[in-house]
Amino acid sequence: MKKIVFVFGSIAGLIFIVWMAFIYTACYDHPDTQANMWLGYGSMIVAFSFVFVGIKSYRDKYNNGHIAFWKAFQVGLYITLIASTIYVLAWLVDYYVFMPDFMDKYVAHTLAQAKSHGASAAELDKQRASMASYIQMYKSPFGVIVLTYLEVLPVGLVITLIAALILKRSNKQQPIIA
């Protein structure tokens, strides 16, 4: 199981690294948070599709075509954790080395977008205040790590749950109906 988890978790993580390098490099100076959000979630679905492949590979190669839901979930969870950790580490490098002003640009763009959609001064102040906690969290590496895991891990867990439900197979003999 270790080999399957490491290989497919690493492949998913590599997809995150390539996607992140492309998207953040292309969109850094011209942020479009809505489009970037959809591209980000698209990359997560593509990367986490290897959870499905990893569980199926484990089931078929090492478990004679059978796997219980909890074992399938465990394999998927480990793949998700490896891929998510690679995502977090890649973001830490991106953020601290290449984009240390990311939060400033993100907040400015979000407020400008709200203003262009007709937000009042009071609504802008409220949004600025709600974003202040994220800005504060981004001042420490721990906060960046927590927020980044919260961004990617839930998607991976949902895909793991779905994959485990789809791929589970009992090894009980089915009665022959004549």
Number of C-alpha atoms within 10 A of each C-alpha: 15 10 10 20 26 16 15 27 29 21 19 27 28 17 20 25 21 12 18 19 14 11 15 19 14 11 13 14 10 11 16 14 15 10 10 14 11 11 15 20 14 13 20 25 16 14 24 32 17 27 35 22 16 25 29 24 18 22 22 13 12 13 14 10 16 19 22 17 17 13 15 27 24 18 24 31 24 20 31 30 19 21 32 29 20 20 24 25 16 18 22 18 12 18 17 12 9 14 16 14 10 17 17 11 16 17 17 13 16 20 19 14 14 15 14 9 9 11 15 11 10 9 14 17 13 12 16 16 12 11 16 13 10 15 18 12 15 19 11 10 12 11 15 20 18 13 15 18 16 13 17 21 20 13 16 24 18 13 23 27 19 15 24 26 15 13 20 20 15 12 12 7 6 7 6 5 4 3
